[in-house]
Amino acid sequence: MTAPAGTPGTAPSGAADAPLDDLERRWRATWPQALAAWGRTTRLHPPVLHQQPCGMPSWAWYDVEDVEVHVDLTVVRERGVEDHALAVLAHEIGHHLLAPVDRASHVRIAARVQAGLVDMDHLVGLVANLWCDLLINDRLQRRAGVDRAALSAAVGPPVADDVLMLLVLRTNEVLWGLPRGTLVGAHAAPDAQAMLCARLVRAYARDPVGGAAGFASLVRTTVPEEQLRDLGARTRTLVRVACGGPGGDDGSVPFGVATDPTLGAPVLHPSLDPRVVGAGTVEAAVGEDGEVPPPGGGNVLEPAALHAVLAALGATTSREDVAIAWYREHAARHLVPFPTRRRPRPADELIAGLEPWEVGDDLASVDWTGTMTASPVVVPGMTTVRRAYLDDPEEESEQRLVDLDLYLDSSGSMPDPSRTRAPIALAGAILALSALRAGARVQATTWSGAGQVAGTDGFTRDADAVLRAVVAYFGGATSFPLALLRRTHLGDPDTGAPPTRRGPTHVAVISDDGIATMFGMGWPRAADPRHDDPTAGEALRAAEGGGTLVLHARPQWVATFEQRAQGYAVHSVLTDEDLLTFVRRMAASTWGGDEA
């Protein structure tokens, strides 16, 4: 990891044992100047300067989560860059202000880099960092008067076969108008690709996310594949240029990433990007019959793809947690009004005047304040009085929230919501989060074959626990948990225990044609509806909150099944458009309730 003796950037003999206090003072004194390189109003607390080795693959890094700059002074001295404090510190401030700025942008850039690299996920973090470095260094060198070229020259050129670093450094030579070989030395460098990369940097100088896929695509087509596959195990490139520190992995998914439609946009190689080479050049290069994907557009990342991006950045977030965040974010835009029910409330008594209290009346009804006010001498039946009350003639009622009892089919015929975008699962998330937003409680149950039942184990207001049930997946057979439905709304016939719900509850089921098991295994094989199990209908009536069946099935099948749904409202949801139709119907009917 250290430079060979006698090469540029090597610390003098014995310097490794010298104290670092003076070096720390000099670097700390340079901090205000580094901030000023980005503008007079730039604010960031002083850097953390380490005098003990940190084990990081660079001399400096920016921590996105803690929003602070770190410098390993032992590596600074080892690499012989003690006199380049301004270039190093100003560069790390650039990660705070330009690229990636925050963790959400960090993930967005990584997502586009992953798309450009195609099948080289192990390089996502490195290539994303190199792209951000190019943008930051070009701005500092050209506009802020910070000599980043001198820092690169002090480190020395890369080895002859390091095509990735030769591409980056040759690009810097082109960007800054330096003579060829100033940074790459005498090594052969990919000149044509570097020229293209320089134009890419200028075209996306203020749009790190927009240009990330193009840079990754350029890297993928420039660096030999065997070098790319081997690069994950090598450290020389990381030590030379990377400044990405801890990824800020707090186990969360940045809000806004899951619904960003640009992250699934087609990847444009810089040679085909009109922003880089001009629209006329693209048309000439592609030809009359060629087709170039339009910039922008695209689709959002699916749950598994988003998890792959986070994993490529070194995050430890589980696939289940990513799916929970994904469905929470997508459902938030479609929440529906939650129903309530009116129930009679005992009329309040209206206080009237005083009336005589006679012997034989309830002694507790004596109004002693009124009695003593009328006469200081108390004579029962003569001076005693009591308060009179009038009944309120108006009948009153109170609003009562309707809880949600949600059942989610996770048999093998249903899509796995933790892997792919599943409109049917999103419908369940919308119902659950709508209920929780209104203040109701939710019991969420995931079911598949016999004995394959999981969920919240009762009604709760814990959104994470509910969504964990929404994205859970068994992938087994299909057998609706009628026993649980019966215990919840009808009580336990074996023990005589009462129903576990406490008030009006809406029953909702997410399934496909496996919903037949909810109404008895005889359907649809038996043509006679009398063979159906009545438990589902009885539970619906006892719940007093209506019922909804959201089915991943064709509308024709759903229309036929509706005749035997025992009072449940039935909806077909196969596509995103079906989902929007379902949401509109729910919002209009407040789930079939007669009270808004």
VOVODREN-599415 format. One record per residue (C-alpha): x, y, z; residue number from 0. Coordinates in steps of 0.5 Angstrom, whole numbers. Last residue first. Example, Ala and Ser with C-alpha at 12.3 -4.5 7.8 and 13.67 -1.06 7.14 Angstrom:
VOVODREN-599415
      x      y      z    i
     27     -2     14    1
     25     -9     16    0
//
This chain:
VOVODREN-599415
      x      y      z    i
   -136     18     12  595
   -142     13     14  594
   -145      8     10  593
   -139      4     10  592
   -137      0      3  591
   -130      1      4  590
   -130      9      4  589
   -135      8     -2  588
   -131     13     -6  587
   -124     12     -3  586
   -125      5     -4  585
   -127      6    -11  584
   -121     10    -13  583
   -116      6    -10  582
   -119      0    -13  581
   -118      3    -20  580
   -111      6    -18  579
   -109     -2    -17  578
   -113     -4    -23  577
   -108      1    -27  576
   -102     -2    -24  575
   -104     -9    -26  574
   -107    -15    -24  573
   -112    -12    -19  572
   -119    -15    -19  571
   -124    -13    -14  570
   -129    -16    -10  569
   -134    -13     -4  568
   -136    -19      1  567
   -143    -21      2  566
   -143    -28      1  565
   -137    -28     -4  564
   -141    -33     -8  563
   -144    -29    -14  562
   -137    -25    -14  561
   -134    -31    -16  560
   -137    -30    -23  559
   -135    -23    -24  558
   -128    -25    -21  557
   -127    -30    -26  556
   -128    -25    -32  555
   -124    -19    -28  554
   -118    -24    -29  553
   -115    -26    -22  552
   -110    -23    -17  551
   -116    -22    -12  550
   -118    -16     -7  549
   -123    -19     -3  548
   -127    -13      2  547
   -131    -14      8  546
   -136     -9     12  545
   -135     -7     19  544
   -140    -10     23  543
   -135    -16     25  542
   -141    -21     26  541
   -144    -20     19  540
   -137    -21     16  539
   -135    -27     21  538
   -142    -30     19  537
   -140    -30     11  536
   -133    -33     12  535
   -136    -38     16  534
   -141    -41     12  533
   -137    -46      8  532
   -140    -47      1  531
   -143    -54     -1  530
   -150    -50     -1  529
   -147    -46     -7  528
   -148    -52    -11  527
   -144    -53    -17  526
   -138    -56    -13  525
   -131    -56    -16  524
   -131    -49    -15  523
   -132    -49     -9  522
   -132    -55     -5  521
   -126    -53     -1  520
   -130    -48      3  519
   -131    -41      3  518
   -124    -38      5  517
   -121    -44      0  516
   -124    -41     -6  515
   -120    -35     -4  514
   -114    -39     -8  513
   -117    -36    -14  512
   -112    -30    -12  511
   -111    -27     -5  510
   -111    -21     -1  509
   -117    -21      4  508
   -120    -15      8  507
   -125    -16     14  506
   -127     -9     17  505
   -128     -9     24  504
   -133     -6     29  503
   -131     -7     36  502
   -126    -11     41  501
   -124    -16     36  500
   -122    -23     40  499
   -128    -26     40  498
   -131    -29     46  497
   -128    -36     49  496
   -132    -42     49  495
   -126    -46     49  494
   -128    -51     43  493
   -132    -46     39  492
   -127    -40     40  491
   -130    -34     38  490
   -134    -31     32  489
   -130    -25     30  488
   -123    -27     31  487
   -124    -34     33  486
   -127    -35     27  485
   -122    -32     22  484
   -117    -35     26  483
   -120    -42     25  482
   -121    -40     17  481
   -114    -40     16  480
   -114    -40      8  479
   -111    -46      5  478
   -107    -45     -1  477
   -100    -49     -2  476
    -93    -46     -1  475
    -89    -40     -3  474
    -89    -37      4  473
    -88    -30      3  472
    -88    -24      8  471
    -88    -17      5  470
    -95    -15      8  469
    -94    -19     14  468
    -87    -14     15  467
    -92     -9     13  466
    -96    -10     19  465
    -90    -10     24  464
    -87     -4     21  463
    -94      0     22  462
    -94     -2     30  461
   -102      0     31  460
   -104     -7     33  459
   -109    -12     33  458
   -107    -19     34  457
   -101    -24     33  456
    -98    -19     28  455
    -97    -24     22  454
    -95    -31     21  453
    -99    -38     18  452
    -97    -44     15  451
   -100    -49     19  450
   -104    -51     12  449
   -101    -48      6  448
   -101    -40      5  447
   -102    -35     10  446
   -100    -28     12  445
   -104    -25     17  444
   -105    -17     19  443
   -109    -15     25  442
   -110     -7     24  441
   -112     -2     29  440
   -115      4     28  439
   -112     11     28  438
   -114     14     22  437
   -107     13     19  436
   -107      6     22  435
   -113      4     17  434
   -110      8     11  433
   -103      4     12  432
   -107     -3     12  431
   -111     -1      6  430
   -105      2      2  429
   -101     -4      4  428
   -106     -9      2  427
   -106     -6     -5  426
    -99     -6     -5  425
    -99    -13     -5  424
   -104    -14    -10  423
   -100     -9    -15  422
    -93    -13    -14  421
    -87    -10    -16  420
    -82    -16    -15  419
    -77    -19    -10  418
    -80    -18     -3  417
    -87    -18     -6  416
    -87    -25     -8  415
    -92    -26    -13  414
    -98    -31    -11  413
    -99    -38    -14  412
    -94    -40     -9  411
    -98    -38     -3  410
    -97    -32      0  409
   -105    -30      1  408
   -105    -24      5  407
   -111    -23     11  406
   -112    -16     14  405
   -117    -15     20  404
   -118     -8     20  403
   -121     -3     25  402
   -127      1     24  401
   -126      8     28  400
   -133      9     32  399
   -136     16     31  398
   -141     18     37  397
   -149     18     37  396
   -154     23     40  395
   -162     22     40  394
   -165     29     42  393
   -170     30     47  392
   -164     31     53  391
   -167     28     59  390
   -169     34     64  389
   -166     33     71  388
   -168     36     78  387
   -163     37     84  386
   -166     36     91  385
   -169     40     96  384
   -169     39    104  383
   -173     45    108  382
   -179     41    110  381
   -178     34    108  380
   -173     34    113  379
   -172     40    117  378
   -165     43    116  377
   -164     50    120  376
   -159     54    116  375
   -165     55    111  374
   -165     56    103  373
   -157     56    102  372
   -157     50    107  371
   -161     46    102  370
   -158     48     96  369
   -151     46     98  368
   -154     40    101  367
   -157     37     94  366
   -161     31     97  365
   -160     25     92  364
   -156     21     97  363
   -162     21    102  362
   -166     17     97  361
   -173     19     98  360
   -177     17    103  359
   -178     23    107  358
   -179     29    102  357
   -174     33     98  356
   -177     39     95  355
   -175     41     88  354
   -169     45     85  353
   -168     47     78  352
   -166     43     72  351
   -159     40     70  350
   -159     37     63  349
   -158     29     63  348
   -154     27     57  347
   -157     22     52  346
   -154     15     52  345
   -149     14     46  344
   -152     11     40  343
   -147      8     35  342
   -144     11     28  341
   -139      8     24  340
   -132     10     21  339
   -129      9     15  338
   -122     10     13  337
   -121     15      7  336
   -116     12      2  335
   -108     12      2  334
   -105     12     -5  333
    -99     17     -5  332
    -96     13      2  331
    -97      6     -1  330
    -91      7     -6  329
    -87      9      0  328
    -89      4      5  327
    -89     -1      0  326
    -81      0     -2  325
    -79      1      6  324
    -82     -6      7  323
    -79     -9      1  322
    -72     -6      4  321
    -73     -9     11  320
    -75    -16      8  319
    -69    -16      3  318
    -64    -14      9  317
    -61     -8     10  316
    -53     -9     11  315
    -51     -4      7  314
    -44     -5      3  313
    -46     -1     -3  312
    -47     -7     -7  311
    -52     -9     -2  310
    -56     -2     -2  309
    -56     -3    -10  308
    -58    -10    -10  307
    -64     -8     -5  306
    -66     -3    -10  305
    -66     -9    -15  304
    -70    -14    -10  303
    -76     -8     -9  302
    -77     -6    -16  301
    -73      0    -18  300
    -78      5    -21  299
    -79      6    -29  298
    -76      9    -34  297
    -76     17    -37  296
    -70     21    -38  295
    -66     21    -44  294
    -69     17    -50  293
    -67     10    -52  292
    -63     11    -59  291
    -65      7    -65  290
    -62      6    -71  289
    -65      5    -78  288
    -63     12    -81  287
    -56     12    -78  286
    -53     11    -70  285
    -47     15    -71  284
    -50     21    -75  283
    -56     21    -71  282
    -52     22    -65  281
    -47     27    -68  280
    -54     31    -69  279
    -56     31    -62  278
    -50     33    -59  277
    -44     29    -56  276
    -45     30    -49  275
    -52     32    -48  274
    -54     28    -54  273
    -52     22    -51  272
    -50     16    -56  271
    -42     17    -55  270
    -44     17    -47  269
    -47     11    -47  268
    -54     11    -45  267
    -57      7    -40  266
    -65      6    -40  265
    -69      9    -34  264
    -70      5    -28  263
    -67     10    -23  262
    -71     16    -27  261
    -78     14    -24  260
    -76     15    -17  259
    -81     12    -12  258
    -76      7     -8  257
    -71     13     -8  256
    -76     18     -4  255
    -74     16      3  254
    -67     13      4  253
    -68      6      6  252
    -66      5     13  251
    -61      0     16  250
    -56      5     19  249
    -51      4     14  248
    -48     11     13  247
    -43      9      8  246
    -37      9     12  245
    -32     13      8  244
    -31     14      0  243
    -25     17     -1  242
    -22     13     -7  241
    -16     15    -11  240
    -10     12    -10  239
    -11      7     -4  238
    -17      5     -8  237
    -14      4    -14  236
     -8      0    -11  235
    -13     -5     -7  234
    -14    -11    -11  233
    -20    -16    -10  232
    -25    -12    -13  231
    -21    -11    -19  230
    -21    -18    -21  229
    -27    -18    -25  228
    -26    -11    -28  227
    -19    -13    -30  226
    -21    -19    -33  225
    -27    -15    -37  224
    -22    -10    -40  223
    -23     -3    -38  222
    -26      1    -44  221
    -33     -2    -45  220
    -35     -2    -37  219
    -32      4    -36  218
    -36      8    -41  217
    -42      5    -38  216
    -41      7    -31  215
    -40     14    -34  214
    -46     14    -37  213
    -50     11    -31  212
    -47     16    -27  211
    -49     22    -31  210
    -56     24    -29  209
    -54     22    -22  208
    -49     27    -21  207
    -53     33    -25  206
    -49     39    -24  205
    -43     38    -28  204
    -47     33    -32  203
    -45     36    -39  202
    -38     38    -37  201
    -36     31    -34  200
    -39     27    -40  199
    -35     32    -45  198
    -29     30    -40  197
    -31     22    -41  196
    -31     23    -49  195
    -24     26    -49  194
    -22     20    -44  193
    -25     15    -48  192
    -21     17    -54  191
    -15     18    -50  190
    -15     11    -47  189
     -8     11    -44  188
     -1      9    -46  187
      4     10    -40  186
      9     15    -40  185
      6     19    -34  184
     -1     19    -33  183
     -1     25    -29  182
      3     30    -33  181
      3     25    -39  180
     -1     29    -44  179
      0     37    -43  178
     -5     39    -38  177
    -11     43    -41  176
    -15     42    -34  175
    -21     37    -37  174
    -16     34    -42  173
    -11     32    -36  172
    -17     30    -32  171
    -19     25    -37  170
    -12     22    -37  169
    -13     21    -30  168
    -19     18    -30  167
    -18     13    -36  166
    -11     11    -33  165
    -14     10    -27  164
    -19      5    -30  163
    -13      2    -35  162
     -9      0    -29  161
     -4     -4    -34  160
      2      1    -34  159
      2      2    -26  158
     -1      9    -24  157
      2     16    -24  156
      5     19    -18  155
      2     21    -12  154
      5     28    -12  153
      2     29    -19  152
     -5     28    -17  151
     -4     33    -11  150
     -1     38    -16  149
     -7     37    -21  148
    -12     38    -15  147
     -9     45    -15  146
    -15     49    -12  145
    -16     55    -15  144
    -24     55    -14  143
    -27     55    -21  142
    -22     50    -26  141
    -19     46    -21  140
    -24     46    -15  139
    -30     44    -21  138
    -26     39    -24  137
    -24     36    -18  136
    -31     35    -15  135
    -34     32    -22  134
    -29     27    -23  133
    -29     25    -15  132
    -36     24    -16  131
    -35     19    -22  130
    -29     16    -18  129
    -34     15    -12  128
    -39     11    -16  127
    -34      7    -20  126
    -31      5    -13  125
    -38      3    -10  124
    -41      0    -16  123
    -35     -5    -17  122
    -37    -11    -14  121
    -44    -10    -18  120
    -40    -12    -24  119
    -46    -15    -28  118
    -49     -9    -32  117
    -44     -4    -30  116
    -49      2    -33  115
    -55      0    -29  114
    -50     -1    -23  113
    -48      6    -24  112
    -55      9    -24  111
    -57      5    -18  110
    -50      8    -14  109
    -52     15    -16  108
    -59     14    -13  107
    -56     11     -7  106
    -51     17     -6  105
    -57     22     -7  104
    -61     19     -2  103
    -55     18      3  102
    -53     26      2  101
    -49     31     -2  100
    -47     25     -7   99
    -44     29    -10   98
    -44     37    -10   97
    -44     40     -3   96
    -42     34      2   95
    -38     30     -3   94
    -35     37     -5   93
    -33     38      3   92
    -28     32      2   91
    -25     35     -4   90
    -24     42      0   89
    -20     38      5   88
    -15     34      0   87
    -14     40     -4   86
    -13     45      2   85
     -8     40      6   84
     -3     39      0   83
      3     40      3   82
      3     33      8   81
      2     29      1   80
      8     24      2   79
      4     18      2   78
      6     15      9   77
      5     22     12   76
     -2     23      9   75
     -3     15     11   74
     -1     17     18   73
     -6     23     18   72
    -12     19     17   71
    -17     25     15   70
    -24     25     17   69
    -30     29     14   68
    -36     30     17   67
    -44     29     16   66
    -45     23     21   65
    -49     19     16   64
    -45     21      9   63
    -38     20     12   62
    -33     24      8   61
    -26     20      7   60
    -19     22      7   59
    -12     18      7   58
    -15     12      3   57
    -17      5      4   56
    -19      6     11   55
    -15      2     17   54
    -16      8     22   53
     -8      9     23   52
     -7     13     29   51
     -6     21     29   50
    -14     22     26   49
    -16     29     24   48
    -24     29     25   47
    -25     35     21   46
    -28     42     23   45
    -36     43     23   44
    -39     45     16   43
    -41     51     14   42
    -41     54      7   41
    -43     62      6   40
    -37     65      3   39
    -37     60     -2   38
    -34     53     -4   37
    -27     54     -4   36
    -28     58      3   35
    -29     52      6   34
    -22     49      4   33
    -19     56      7   32
    -23     55     13   31
    -20     48     14   30
    -13     50     13   29
    -11     52     20   28
    -13     44     22   27
     -8     42     17   26
     -3     46     20   25
     -4     44     27   24
     -5     36     25   23
      2     36     22   22
      5     40     28   21
      2     34     32   20
      4     29     28   19
     10     26     32   18
     16     23     28   17
     16     16     27   16
     14     15     20   15
     19     21     18   14
     25     16     19   13
     26     16     12   12
     23     21      8   11
     16     20      6   10
     14     17     -1    9
     10     22     -6    8
     14     21    -12    7
     18     15    -12    6
     25     14     -9    5
     23      8     -4    4
     16      4     -7    3
     10      8     -5    2
      6      5      1    1
      0      0      0    0
//
